[in-house]
Amino acid sequence: MNLYIPTAFTPNGDGKNDVFRIPAGSSIDLKLFSIFDRWGNRVFHTTTVEEGWNGSYKGRPMNSGVFIWMIKAVIRNEEVLLKGTGSLIH
């Protein structure tokens, strides 16, 4: 099962790579997409595959750093739990 998730994003408002998300056109039945900071605090979550994280938490921009993501989904009739990291770069 291959699902490409970006390894970094730059939410600087230039219209390029401003949101960390599951790439458009990914054929999955998303159950949960969550992002956590290095202390384990959930800073973003959604059940909508088109929605992504803009690098903020409670309306305030997060500092640059590495964040952990987790995806629970059904892909090709198989329930999967995927985990990885992504970097927020200012």
PDB file with one MODEL, atoms N, CA, C and O in Angstrom:
MODEL        1
ATOM      1  N   MET A   1       0.845  -1.168   0.000  1.00  0.00           N
ATOM      2  CA  MET A   1       0.000   0.000   0.000  1.00  0.00           C
ATOM      3  C   MET A   1       0.893   1.235   0.000  1.00  0.00           C
ATOM      4  O   MET A   1       1.660   1.449   0.939  1.00  0.00           O
ATOM      5  N   ASN A   2       0.799   2.027  -1.023  1.00  0.00           N
ATOM      6  CA  ASN A   2       1.589   3.247  -1.123  1.00  0.00           C
ATOM      7  C   ASN A   2       0.683   4.463  -1.102  1.00  0.00           C
ATOM      8  O   ASN A   2      -0.239   4.575  -1.910  1.00  0.00           O
ATOM      9  N   LEU A   3       0.947   5.369  -0.181  1.00  0.00           N
ATOM     10  CA  LEU A   3       0.254   6.644  -0.114  1.00  0.00           C
ATOM     11  C   LEU A   3       1.320   7.687   0.135  1.00  0.00           C
ATOM     12  O   LEU A   3       1.948   7.697   1.194  1.00  0.00           O
ATOM     13  N   TYR A   4       1.529   8.558  -0.823  1.00  0.00           N
ATOM     14  CA  TYR A   4       2.567   9.572  -0.690  1.00  0.00           C
ATOM     15  C   TYR A   4       2.076  10.707   0.202  1.00  0.00           C
ATOM     16  O   TYR A   4       1.048  11.326  -0.074  1.00  0.00           O
ATOM     17  N   ILE A   5       2.811  10.970   1.262  1.00  0.00           N
ATOM     18  CA  ILE A   5       2.534  12.094   2.147  1.00  0.00           C
ATOM     19  C   ILE A   5       3.779  12.980   2.117  1.00  0.00           C
ATOM     20  O   ILE A   5       4.889  12.479   2.296  1.00  0.00           O
ATOM     21  N   PRO A   6       3.618  14.269   1.896  1.00  0.00           N
ATOM     22  CA  PRO A   6       4.786  15.163   1.851  1.00  0.00           C
ATOM     23  C   PRO A   6       5.596  15.101   3.152  1.00  0.00           C
ATOM     24  O   PRO A   6       5.068  14.739   4.203  1.00  0.00           O
ATOM     25  N   THR A   7       6.861  15.454   3.068  1.00  0.00           N
ATOM     26  CA  THR A   7       7.726  15.435   4.248  1.00  0.00           C
ATOM     27  C   THR A   7       7.929  16.826   4.836  1.00  0.00           C
ATOM     28  O   THR A   7       8.505  16.968   5.914  1.00  0.00           O
ATOM     29  N   ALA A   8       7.456  17.857   4.129  1.00  0.00           N
ATOM     30  CA  ALA A   8       7.618  19.230   4.631  1.00  0.00           C
ATOM     31  C   ALA A   8       6.605  20.147   3.955  1.00  0.00           C
ATOM     32  O   ALA A   8       6.074  19.842   2.887  1.00  0.00           O
ATOM     33  N   PHE A   9       6.352  21.287   4.615  1.00  0.00           N
ATOM     34  CA  PHE A   9       5.525  22.320   3.997  1.00  0.00           C
ATOM     35  C   PHE A   9       5.939  23.672   4.553  1.00  0.00           C
ATOM     36  O   PHE A   9       6.573  23.769   5.604  1.00  0.00           O
ATOM     37  N   THR A  10       5.562  24.716   3.815  1.00  0.00           N
ATOM     38  CA  THR A  10       5.982  26.084   4.143  1.00  0.00           C
ATOM     39  C   THR A  10       4.771  27.006   4.151  1.00  0.00           C
ATOM     40  O   THR A  10       4.454  27.612   3.127  1.00  0.00           O
ATOM     41  N   PRO A  11       4.088  27.123   5.289  1.00  0.00           N
ATOM     42  CA  PRO A  11       2.881  27.957   5.342  1.00  0.00           C
ATOM     43  C   PRO A  11       3.207  29.453   5.421  1.00  0.00           C
ATOM     44  O   PRO A  11       2.954  30.107   6.433  1.00  0.00           O
ATOM     45  N   ASN A  12       3.772  29.976   4.331  1.00  0.00           N
ATOM     46  CA  ASN A  12       4.219  31.373   4.318  1.00  0.00           C
ATOM     47  C   ASN A  12       3.331  32.270   3.457  1.00  0.00           C
ATOM     48  O   ASN A  12       3.657  33.438   3.244  1.00  0.00           O
ATOM     49  N   GLY A  13       2.219  31.740   2.962  1.00  0.00           N
ATOM     50  CA  GLY A  13       1.277  32.544   2.208  1.00  0.00           C
ATOM     51  C   GLY A  13       1.642  32.813   0.761  1.00  0.00           C
ATOM     52  O   GLY A  13       1.028  33.666   0.120  1.00  0.00           O
ATOM     53  N   ASP A  14       2.639  32.097   0.229  1.00  0.00           N
ATOM     54  CA  ASP A  14       3.028  32.338  -1.164  1.00  0.00           C
ATOM     55  C   ASP A  14       2.215  31.517  -2.162  1.00  0.00           C
ATOM     56  O   ASP A  14       2.431  31.611  -3.370  1.00  0.00           O
ATOM     57  N   GLY A  15       1.273  30.705  -1.654  1.00  0.00           N
ATOM     58  CA  GLY A  15       0.430  29.907  -2.536  1.00  0.00           C
ATOM     59  C   GLY A  15       1.070  28.606  -2.978  1.00  0.00           C
ATOM     60  O   GLY A  15       0.476  27.871  -3.767  1.00  0.00           O
ATOM     61  N   LYS A  16       2.265  28.299  -2.493  1.00  0.00           N
ATOM     62  CA  LYS A  16       2.968  27.071  -2.860  1.00  0.00           C
ATOM     63  C   LYS A  16       3.258  26.281  -1.592  1.00  0.00           C
ATOM     64  O   LYS A  16       3.989  26.742  -0.715  1.00  0.00           O
ATOM     65  N   ASN A  17       2.682  25.090  -1.504  1.00  0.00           N
ATOM     66  CA  ASN A  17       2.994  24.194  -0.391  1.00  0.00           C
ATOM     67  C   ASN A  17       2.658  24.814   0.961  1.00  0.00           C
ATOM     68  O   ASN A  17       3.390  24.612   1.929  1.00  0.00           O
ATOM     69  N   ASP A  18       1.560  25.565   1.041  1.00  0.00           N
ATOM     70  CA  ASP A  18       1.175  26.256   2.272  1.00  0.00           C
ATOM     71  C   ASP A  18       0.405  25.386   3.264  1.00  0.00           C
ATOM     72  O   ASP A  18       0.248  25.764   4.425  1.00  0.00           O
ATOM     73  N   VAL A  19      -0.076  24.225   2.817  1.00  0.00           N
ATOM     74  CA  VAL A  19      -0.912  23.374   3.659  1.00  0.00           C
ATOM     75  C   VAL A  19      -0.360  21.950   3.640  1.00  0.00           C
ATOM     76  O   VAL A  19      -0.009  21.424   2.584  1.00  0.00           O
ATOM     77  N   PHE A  20      -0.289  21.329   4.826  1.00  0.00           N
ATOM     78  CA  PHE A  20       0.125  19.931   4.936  1.00  0.00           C
ATOM     79  C   PHE A  20      -1.124  19.080   4.820  1.00  0.00           C
ATOM     80  O   PHE A  20      -2.021  19.170   5.659  1.00  0.00           O
ATOM     81  N   ARG A  21      -1.188  18.252   3.784  1.00  0.00           N
ATOM     82  CA  ARG A  21      -2.410  17.498   3.522  1.00  0.00           C
ATOM     83  C   ARG A  21      -2.125  16.198   2.801  1.00  0.00           C
ATOM     84  O   ARG A  21      -1.030  15.965   2.289  1.00  0.00           O
ATOM     85  N   ILE A  22      -3.141  15.367   2.778  1.00  0.00           N
ATOM     86  CA  ILE A  22      -3.111  14.185   1.933  1.00  0.00           C
ATOM     87  C   ILE A  22      -3.270  14.691   0.511  1.00  0.00           C
ATOM     88  O   ILE A  22      -4.191  15.463   0.246  1.00  0.00           O
ATOM     89  N   PRO A  23      -2.414  14.291  -0.408  1.00  0.00           N
ATOM     90  CA  PRO A  23      -2.479  14.829  -1.770  1.00  0.00           C
ATOM     91  C   PRO A  23      -3.850  14.637  -2.435  1.00  0.00           C
ATOM     92  O   PRO A  23      -4.503  13.606  -2.274  1.00  0.00           O
ATOM     93  N   ALA A  24      -4.254  15.648  -3.174  1.00  0.00           N
ATOM     94  CA  ALA A  24      -5.511  15.597  -3.921  1.00  0.00           C
ATOM     95  C   ALA A  24      -5.500  14.381  -4.843  1.00  0.00           C
ATOM     96  O   ALA A  24      -4.469  14.024  -5.415  1.00  0.00           O
ATOM     97  N   GLY A  25      -6.651  13.763  -4.975  1.00  0.00           N
ATOM     98  CA  GLY A  25      -6.779  12.608  -5.856  1.00  0.00           C
ATOM     99  C   GLY A  25      -6.433  11.290  -5.193  1.00  0.00           C
ATOM    100  O   GLY A  25      -6.527  10.238  -5.825  1.00  0.00           O
ATOM    101  N   SER A  26      -6.028  11.327  -3.914  1.00  0.00           N
ATOM    102  CA  SER A  26      -5.729  10.081  -3.201  1.00  0.00           C
ATOM    103  C   SER A  26      -7.019   9.309  -3.006  1.00  0.00           C
ATOM    104  O   SER A  26      -8.014   9.855  -2.530  1.00  0.00           O
ATOM    105  N   SER A  27      -6.999   8.057  -3.371  1.00  0.00           N
ATOM    106  CA  SER A  27      -8.196   7.231  -3.306  1.00  0.00           C
ATOM    107  C   SER A  27      -8.222   6.469  -1.983  1.00  0.00           C
ATOM    108  O   SER A  27      -7.819   5.308  -1.909  1.00  0.00           O
ATOM    109  N   ILE A  28      -8.707   7.152  -0.935  1.00  0.00           N
ATOM    110  CA  ILE A  28      -8.803   6.521   0.371  1.00  0.00           C
ATOM    111  C   ILE A  28     -10.131   6.894   1.012  1.00  0.00           C
ATOM    112  O   ILE A  28     -10.726   7.922   0.687  1.00  0.00           O
ATOM    113  N   ASP A  29     -10.581   6.053   1.917  1.00  0.00           N
ATOM    114  CA  ASP A  29     -11.745   6.346   2.747  1.00  0.00           C
ATOM    115  C   ASP A  29     -11.179   6.765   4.098  1.00  0.00           C
ATOM    116  O   ASP A  29     -10.894   5.922   4.949  1.00  0.00           O
ATOM    117  N   LEU A  30     -11.019   8.070   4.289  1.00  0.00           N
ATOM    118  CA  LEU A  30     -10.365   8.594   5.478  1.00  0.00           C
ATOM    119  C   LEU A  30     -11.265   8.477   6.700  1.00  0.00           C
ATOM    120  O   LEU A  30     -12.426   8.884   6.675  1.00  0.00           O
ATOM    121  N   LYS A  31     -10.717   7.922   7.759  1.00  0.00           N
ATOM    122  CA  LYS A  31     -11.404   7.857   9.045  1.00  0.00           C
ATOM    123  C   LYS A  31     -10.880   8.940   9.974  1.00  0.00           C
ATOM    124  O   LYS A  31     -11.653   9.535  10.724  1.00  0.00           O
ATOM    125  N   LEU A  32      -9.557   9.211   9.936  1.00  0.00           N
ATOM    126  CA  LEU A  32      -8.964  10.238  10.782  1.00  0.00           C
ATOM    127  C   LEU A  32      -7.577  10.609  10.271  1.00  0.00           C
ATOM    128  O   LEU A  32      -6.773   9.738   9.938  1.00  0.00           O
ATOM    129  N   PHE A  33      -7.306  11.908  10.213  1.00  0.00           N
ATOM    130  CA  PHE A  33      -5.985  12.434   9.893  1.00  0.00           C
ATOM    131  C   PHE A  33      -5.646  13.388  11.030  1.00  0.00           C
ATOM    132  O   PHE A  33      -6.303  14.414  11.204  1.00  0.00           O
ATOM    133  N   SER A  34      -4.615  13.045  11.804  1.00  0.00           N
ATOM    134  CA  SER A  34      -4.223  13.852  12.958  1.00  0.00           C
ATOM    135  C   SER A  34      -2.757  14.242  12.863  1.00  0.00           C
ATOM    136  O   SER A  34      -1.942  13.520  12.288  1.00  0.00           O
ATOM    137  N   ILE A  35      -2.436  15.392  13.436  1.00  0.00           N
ATOM    138  CA  ILE A  35      -1.056  15.870  13.507  1.00  0.00           C
ATOM    139  C   ILE A  35      -0.767  16.246  14.950  1.00  0.00           C
ATOM    140  O   ILE A  35      -1.578  16.893  15.613  1.00  0.00           O
ATOM    141  N   PHE A  36       0.414  15.827  15.432  1.00  0.00           N
ATOM    142  CA  PHE A  36       0.814  16.026  16.815  1.00  0.00           C
ATOM    143  C   PHE A  36       2.144  16.765  16.879  1.00  0.00           C
ATOM    144  O   PHE A  36       2.995  16.611  16.004  1.00  0.00           O
ATOM    145  N   ASP A  37       2.314  17.577  17.937  1.00  0.00           N
ATOM    146  CA  ASP A  37       3.607  18.215  18.153  1.00  0.00           C
ATOM    147  C   ASP A  37       4.551  17.223  18.844  1.00  0.00           C
ATOM    148  O   ASP A  37       4.161  16.090  19.125  1.00  0.00           O
ATOM    149  N   ARG A  38       5.771  17.640  19.113  1.00  0.00           N
ATOM    150  CA  ARG A  38       6.766  16.715  19.668  1.00  0.00           C
ATOM    151  C   ARG A  38       6.465  16.269  21.090  1.00  0.00           C
ATOM    152  O   ARG A  38       7.093  15.335  21.586  1.00  0.00           O
ATOM    153  N   TRP A  39       5.515  16.919  21.755  1.00  0.00           N
ATOM    154  CA  TRP A  39       5.113  16.536  23.104  1.00  0.00           C
ATOM    155  C   TRP A  39       3.858  15.659  23.092  1.00  0.00           C
ATOM    156  O   TRP A  39       3.367  15.260  24.147  1.00  0.00           O
ATOM    157  N   GLY A  40       3.347  15.363  21.903  1.00  0.00           N
ATOM    158  CA  GLY A  40       2.173  14.511  21.787  1.00  0.00           C
ATOM    159  C   GLY A  40       0.848  15.234  21.811  1.00  0.00           C
ATOM    160  O   GLY A  40      -0.202  14.590  21.841  1.00  0.00           O
ATOM    161  N   ASN A  41       0.866  16.552  21.800  1.00  0.00           N
ATOM    162  CA  ASN A  41      -0.380  17.324  21.751  1.00  0.00           C
ATOM    163  C   ASN A  41      -0.936  17.310  20.333  1.00  0.00           C
ATOM    164  O   ASN A  41      -0.214  17.584  19.374  1.00  0.00           O
ATOM    165  N   ARG A  42      -2.213  16.993  20.203  1.00  0.00           N
ATOM    166  CA  ARG A  42      -2.823  17.005  18.869  1.00  0.00           C
ATOM    167  C   ARG A  42      -3.082  18.457  18.472  1.00  0.00           C
ATOM    168  O   ARG A  42      -3.820  19.171  19.151  1.00  0.00           O
ATOM    169  N   VAL A  43      -2.473  18.888  17.372  1.00  0.00           N
ATOM    170  CA  VAL A  43      -2.614  20.267  16.909  1.00  0.00           C
ATOM    171  C   VAL A  43      -3.558  20.390  15.711  1.00  0.00           C
ATOM    172  O   VAL A  43      -3.931  21.495  15.320  1.00  0.00           O
ATOM    173  N   PHE A  44      -3.941  19.249  15.132  1.00  0.00           N
ATOM    174  CA  PHE A  44      -4.854  19.267  13.987  1.00  0.00           C
ATOM    175  C   PHE A  44      -5.479  17.889  13.852  1.00  0.00           C
ATOM    176  O   PHE A  44      -4.832  16.875  14.114  1.00  0.00           O
ATOM    177  N   HIS A  45      -6.747  17.857  13.440  1.00  0.00           N
ATOM    178  CA  HIS A  45      -7.371  16.597  13.061  1.00  0.00           C
ATOM    179  C   HIS A  45      -8.555  16.874  12.135  1.00  0.00           C
ATOM    180  O   HIS A  45      -9.194  17.925  12.194  1.00  0.00           O
ATOM    181  N   THR A  46      -8.816  15.898  11.286  1.00  0.00           N
ATOM    182  CA  THR A  46      -9.933  15.987  10.359  1.00  0.00           C
ATOM    183  C   THR A  46     -10.345  14.588   9.934  1.00  0.00           C
ATOM    184  O   THR A  46      -9.577  13.634  10.060  1.00  0.00           O
ATOM    185  N   THR A  47     -11.548  14.479   9.436  1.00  0.00           N
ATOM    186  CA  THR A  47     -12.017  13.247   8.805  1.00  0.00           C
ATOM    187  C   THR A  47     -12.337  13.493   7.334  1.00  0.00           C
ATOM    188  O   THR A  47     -12.903  12.633   6.660  1.00  0.00           O
ATOM    189  N   THR A  48     -11.974  14.658   6.852  1.00  0.00           N
ATOM    190  CA  THR A  48     -12.219  15.053   5.469  1.00  0.00           C
ATOM    191  C   THR A  48     -10.909  15.026   4.695  1.00  0.00           C
ATOM    192  O   THR A  48      -9.988  15.777   5.017  1.00  0.00           O
ATOM    193  N   VAL A  49     -10.812  14.185   3.693  1.00  0.00           N
ATOM    194  CA  VAL A  49      -9.550  13.984   2.978  1.00  0.00           C
ATOM    195  C   VAL A  49      -9.064  15.257   2.275  1.00  0.00           C
ATOM    196  O   VAL A  49      -7.861  15.417   2.065  1.00  0.00           O
ATOM    197  N   GLU A  50      -9.975  16.158   1.908  1.00  0.00           N
ATOM    198  CA  GLU A  50      -9.580  17.382   1.210  1.00  0.00           C
ATOM    199  C   GLU A  50      -9.023  18.465   2.143  1.00  0.00           C
ATOM    200  O   GLU A  50      -8.433  19.442   1.680  1.00  0.00           O
ATOM    201  N   GLU A  51      -9.209  18.291   3.442  1.00  0.00           N
ATOM    202  CA  GLU A  51      -8.795  19.306   4.408  1.00  0.00           C
ATOM    203  C   GLU A  51      -7.363  19.048   4.872  1.00  0.00           C
ATOM    204  O   GLU A  51      -6.965  17.902   5.080  1.00  0.00           O
ATOM    205  N   GLY A  52      -6.597  20.124   5.031  1.00  0.00           N
ATOM    206  CA  GLY A  52      -5.220  19.993   5.496  1.00  0.00           C
ATOM    207  C   GLY A  52      -4.909  20.997   6.591  1.00  0.00           C
ATOM    208  O   GLY A  52      -5.728  21.849   6.937  1.00  0.00           O
ATOM    209  N   TRP A  53      -3.701  20.873   7.128  1.00  0.00           N
ATOM    210  CA  TRP A  53      -3.257  21.710   8.242  1.00  0.00           C
ATOM    211  C   TRP A  53      -2.472  22.901   7.724  1.00  0.00           C
ATOM    212  O   TRP A  53      -1.565  22.744   6.907  1.00  0.00           O
ATOM    213  N   ASN A  54      -2.821  24.103   8.202  1.00  0.00           N
ATOM    214  CA  ASN A  54      -2.168  25.332   7.751  1.00  0.00           C
ATOM    215  C   ASN A  54      -1.002  25.758   8.641  1.00  0.00           C
ATOM    216  O   ASN A  54      -0.460  26.849   8.465  1.00  0.00           O
ATOM    217  N   GLY A  55      -0.612  24.916   9.588  1.00  0.00           N
ATOM    218  CA  GLY A  55       0.524  25.219  10.446  1.00  0.00           C
ATOM    219  C   GLY A  55       0.193  26.022  11.684  1.00  0.00           C
ATOM    220  O   GLY A  55       1.095  26.496  12.375  1.00  0.00           O
ATOM    221  N   SER A  56      -1.101  26.183  11.976  1.00  0.00           N
ATOM    222  CA  SER A  56      -1.484  26.948  13.166  1.00  0.00           C
ATOM    223  C   SER A  56      -2.202  26.049  14.163  1.00  0.00           C
ATOM    224  O   SER A  56      -2.694  24.974  13.819  1.00  0.00           O
ATOM    225  N   TYR A  57      -2.249  26.518  15.403  1.00  0.00           N
ATOM    226  CA  TYR A  57      -2.951  25.816  16.467  1.00  0.00           C
ATOM    227  C   TYR A  57      -3.670  26.862  17.306  1.00  0.00           C
ATOM    228  O   TYR A  57      -3.052  27.802  17.807  1.00  0.00           O
ATOM    229  N   LYS A  58      -4.971  26.693  17.453  1.00  0.00           N
ATOM    230  CA  LYS A  58      -5.817  27.653  18.164  1.00  0.00           C
ATOM    231  C   LYS A  58      -5.634  29.064  17.604  1.00  0.00           C
ATOM    232  O   LYS A  58      -5.604  30.042  18.351  1.00  0.00           O
ATOM    233  N   GLY A  59      -5.511  29.152  16.268  1.00  0.00           N
ATOM    234  CA  GLY A  59      -5.421  30.439  15.591  1.00  0.00           C
ATOM    235  C   GLY A  59      -4.049  31.092  15.595  1.00  0.00           C
ATOM    236  O   GLY A  59      -3.890  32.192  15.066  1.00  0.00           O
ATOM    237  N   ARG A  60      -3.056  30.436  16.180  1.00  0.00           N
ATOM    238  CA  ARG A  60      -1.707  31.016  16.236  1.00  0.00           C
ATOM    239  C   ARG A  60      -0.729  30.150  15.453  1.00  0.00           C
ATOM    240  O   ARG A  60      -0.767  28.925  15.565  1.00  0.00           O
ATOM    241  N   PRO A  61       0.146  30.768  14.660  1.00  0.00           N
ATOM    242  CA  PRO A  61       1.129  29.992  13.902  1.00  0.00           C
ATOM    243  C   PRO A  61       2.067  29.209  14.831  1.00  0.00           C
ATOM    244  O   PRO A  61       2.523  29.722  15.853  1.00  0.00           O
ATOM    245  N   MET A  62       2.337  27.982  14.456  1.00  0.00           N
ATOM    246  CA  MET A  62       3.276  27.145  15.203  1.00  0.00           C
ATOM    247  C   MET A  62       4.697  27.485  14.750  1.00  0.00           C
ATOM    248  O   MET A  62       4.904  27.973  13.640  1.00  0.00           O
ATOM    249  N   ASN A  63       5.657  27.224  15.610  1.00  0.00           N
ATOM    250  CA  ASN A  63       7.065  27.396  15.260  1.00  0.00           C
ATOM    251  C   ASN A  63       7.503  26.306  14.292  1.00  0.00           C
ATOM    252  O   ASN A  63       6.891  25.240  14.228  1.00  0.00           O
ATOM    253  N   SER A  64       8.554  26.574  13.549  1.00  0.00           N
ATOM    254  CA  SER A  64       9.134  25.550  12.681  1.00  0.00           C
ATOM    255  C   SER A  64       9.500  24.345  13.522  1.00  0.00           C
ATOM    256  O   SER A  64       9.866  24.478  14.690  1.00  0.00           O
ATOM    257  N   GLY A  65       9.401  23.176  12.928  1.00  0.00           N
ATOM    258  CA  GLY A  65       9.762  21.957  13.639  1.00  0.00           C
ATOM    259  C   GLY A  65       9.213  20.733  12.943  1.00  0.00           C
ATOM    260  O   GLY A  65       8.605  20.823  11.877  1.00  0.00           O
ATOM    261  N   VAL A  66       9.437  19.585  13.564  1.00  0.00           N
ATOM    262  CA  VAL A  66       8.974  18.305  13.043  1.00  0.00           C
ATOM    263  C   VAL A  66       7.712  17.915  13.794  1.00  0.00           C
ATOM    264  O   VAL A  66       7.657  17.999  15.021  1.00  0.00           O
ATOM    265  N   PHE A  67       6.711  17.493  13.056  1.00  0.00           N
ATOM    266  CA  PHE A  67       5.429  17.086  13.609  1.00  0.00           C
ATOM    267  C   PHE A  67       5.135  15.652  13.175  1.00  0.00           C
ATOM    268  O   PHE A  67       5.573  15.209  12.114  1.00  0.00           O
ATOM    269  N   ILE A  68       4.399  14.949  13.998  1.00  0.00           N
ATOM    270  CA  ILE A  68       4.044  13.559  13.720  1.00  0.00           C
ATOM    271  C   ILE A  68       2.631  13.526  13.159  1.00  0.00           C
ATOM    272  O   ILE A  68       1.735  14.184  13.688  1.00  0.00           O
ATOM    273  N   TRP A  69       2.430  12.771  12.099  1.00  0.00           N
ATOM    274  CA  TRP A  69       1.090  12.620  11.545  1.00  0.00           C
ATOM    275  C   TRP A  69       0.649  11.159  11.667  1.00  0.00           C
ATOM    276  O   TRP A  69       1.469  10.242  11.720  1.00  0.00           O
ATOM    277  N   MET A  70      -0.670  10.975  11.709  1.00  0.00           N
ATOM    278  CA  MET A  70      -1.261   9.650  11.778  1.00  0.00           C
ATOM    279  C   MET A  70      -2.513   9.645  10.904  1.00  0.00           C
ATOM    280  O   MET A  70      -3.329  10.565  10.957  1.00  0.00           O
ATOM    281  N   ILE A  71      -2.645   8.614  10.117  1.00  0.00           N
ATOM    282  CA  ILE A  71      -3.814   8.455   9.249  1.00  0.00           C
ATOM    283  C   ILE A  71      -4.449   7.097   9.534  1.00  0.00           C
ATOM    284  O   ILE A  71      -3.783   6.063   9.482  1.00  0.00           O
ATOM    285  N   LYS A  72      -5.744   7.117   9.834  1.00  0.00           N
ATOM    286  CA  LYS A  72      -6.546   5.900   9.897  1.00  0.00           C
ATOM    287  C   LYS A  72      -7.466   5.949   8.699  1.00  0.00           C
ATOM    288  O   LYS A  72      -8.192   6.923   8.502  1.00  0.00           O
ATOM    289  N   ALA A  73      -7.434   4.887   7.889  1.00  0.00           N
ATOM    290  CA  ALA A  73      -8.210   4.910   6.653  1.00  0.00           C
ATOM    291  C   ALA A  73      -8.468   3.500   6.149  1.00  0.00           C
ATOM    292  O   ALA A  73      -7.904   2.520   6.638  1.00  0.00           O
ATOM    293  N   VAL A  74      -9.334   3.437   5.164  1.00  0.00           N
ATOM    294  CA  VAL A  74      -9.538   2.204   4.411  1.00  0.00           C
ATOM    295  C   VAL A  74      -8.997   2.486   3.010  1.00  0.00           C
ATOM    296  O   VAL A  74      -9.440   3.406   2.322  1.00  0.00           O
ATOM    297  N   ILE A  75      -8.033   1.672   2.616  1.00  0.00           N
ATOM    298  CA  ILE A  75      -7.414   1.814   1.300  1.00  0.00           C
ATOM    299  C   ILE A  75      -7.485   0.450   0.620  1.00  0.00           C
ATOM    300  O   ILE A  75      -6.982  -0.548   1.137  1.00  0.00           O
ATOM    301  N   ARG A  76      -8.114   0.432  -0.538  1.00  0.00           N
ATOM    302  CA  ARG A  76      -8.310  -0.812  -1.285  1.00  0.00           C
ATOM    303  C   ARG A  76      -8.890  -1.915  -0.403  1.00  0.00           C
ATOM    304  O   ARG A  76      -8.386  -3.037  -0.370  1.00  0.00           O
ATOM    305  N   ASN A  77      -9.965  -1.568   0.312  1.00  0.00           N
ATOM    306  CA  ASN A  77     -10.706  -2.489   1.180  1.00  0.00           C
ATOM    307  C   ASN A  77      -9.893  -3.017   2.362  1.00  0.00           C
ATOM    308  O   ASN A  77     -10.250  -4.036   2.954  1.00  0.00           O
ATOM    309  N   GLU A  78      -8.816  -2.337   2.703  1.00  0.00           N
ATOM    310  CA  GLU A  78      -7.983  -2.746   3.829  1.00  0.00           C
ATOM    311  C   GLU A  78      -7.879  -1.602   4.836  1.00  0.00           C
ATOM    312  O   GLU A  78      -7.524  -0.479   4.477  1.00  0.00           O
ATOM    313  N   GLU A  79      -8.191  -1.896   6.095  1.00  0.00           N
ATOM    314  CA  GLU A  79      -8.028  -0.885   7.134  1.00  0.00           C
ATOM    315  C   GLU A  79      -6.544  -0.720   7.430  1.00  0.00           C
ATOM    316  O   GLU A  79      -5.826  -1.698   7.640  1.00  0.00           O
ATOM    317  N   VAL A  80      -6.087   0.557   7.443  1.00  0.00           N
ATOM    318  CA  VAL A  80      -4.669   0.819   7.669  1.00  0.00           C
ATOM    319  C   VAL A  80      -4.503   1.916   8.709  1.00  0.00           C
ATOM    320  O   VAL A  80      -5.371   2.769   8.893  1.00  0.00           O
ATOM    321  N   LEU A  81      -3.366   1.863   9.379  1.00  0.00           N
ATOM    322  CA  LEU A  81      -2.922   2.910  10.289  1.00  0.00           C
ATOM    323  C   LEU A  81      -1.525   3.295   9.826  1.00  0.00           C
ATOM    324  O   LEU A  81      -0.590   2.498   9.912  1.00  0.00           O
ATOM    325  N   LEU A  82      -1.390   4.519   9.337  1.00  0.00           N
ATOM    326  CA  LEU A  82      -0.112   5.006   8.823  1.00  0.00           C
ATOM    327  C   LEU A  82       0.397   6.112   9.728  1.00  0.00           C
ATOM    328  O   LEU A  82      -0.389   6.909  10.240  1.00  0.00           O
ATOM    329  N   LYS A  83       1.707   6.165   9.930  1.00  0.00           N
ATOM    330  CA  LYS A  83       2.321   7.193  10.757  1.00  0.00           C
ATOM    331  C   LYS A  83       3.591   7.689  10.078  1.00  0.00           C
ATOM    332  O   LYS A  83       4.247   6.958   9.336  1.00  0.00           O
ATOM    333  N   GLY A  84       3.919   8.947  10.350  1.00  0.00           N
ATOM    334  CA  GLY A  84       5.138   9.504   9.792  1.00  0.00           C
ATOM    335  C   GLY A  84       5.394  10.869  10.366  1.00  0.00           C
ATOM    336  O   GLY A  84       4.726  11.294  11.309  1.00  0.00           O
ATOM    337  N   THR A  85       6.368  11.564   9.793  1.00  0.00           N
ATOM    338  CA  THR A  85       6.692  12.905  10.250  1.00  0.00           C
ATOM    339  C   THR A  85       6.692  13.882   9.080  1.00  0.00           C
ATOM    340  O   THR A  85       6.909  13.504   7.929  1.00  0.00           O
ATOM    341  N   GLY A  86       6.447  15.131   9.403  1.00  0.00           N
ATOM    342  CA  GLY A  86       6.497  16.196   8.423  1.00  0.00           C
ATOM    343  C   GLY A  86       7.078  17.433   9.076  1.00  0.00           C
ATOM    344  O   GLY A  86       6.835  17.681  10.257  1.00  0.00           O
ATOM    345  N   SER A  87       7.836  18.207   8.332  1.00  0.00           N
ATOM    346  CA  SER A  87       8.465  19.402   8.865  1.00  0.00           C
ATOM    347  C   SER A  87       7.719  20.652   8.454  1.00  0.00           C
ATOM    348  O   SER A  87       7.374  20.830   7.286  1.00  0.00           O
ATOM    349  N   LEU A  88       7.473  21.517   9.422  1.00  0.00           N
ATOM    350  CA  LEU A  88       6.921  22.843   9.178  1.00  0.00           C
ATOM    351  C   LEU A  88       8.117  23.776   9.066  1.00  0.00           C
ATOM    352  O   LEU A  88       8.917  23.882   9.995  1.00  0.00           O
ATOM    353  N   ILE A  89       8.236  24.444   7.943  1.00  0.00           N
ATOM    354  CA  ILE A  89       9.387  25.319   7.690  1.00  0.00           C
ATOM    355  C   ILE A  89       8.894  26.723   7.403  1.00  0.00           C
ATOM    356  O   ILE A  89       8.065  26.929   6.517  1.00  0.00           O
ATOM    357  N   HIS A  90       9.400  27.681   8.148  1.00  0.00           N
ATOM    358  CA  HIS A  90       9.051  29.093   7.914  1.00  0.00           C
ATOM    359  C   HIS A  90      10.112  29.748   7.076  1.00  0.00           C
ATOM    360  O   HIS A  90      10.008  30.935   6.766  1.00  0.00           O
TER     361      HIS A  90
ENDMDL
END
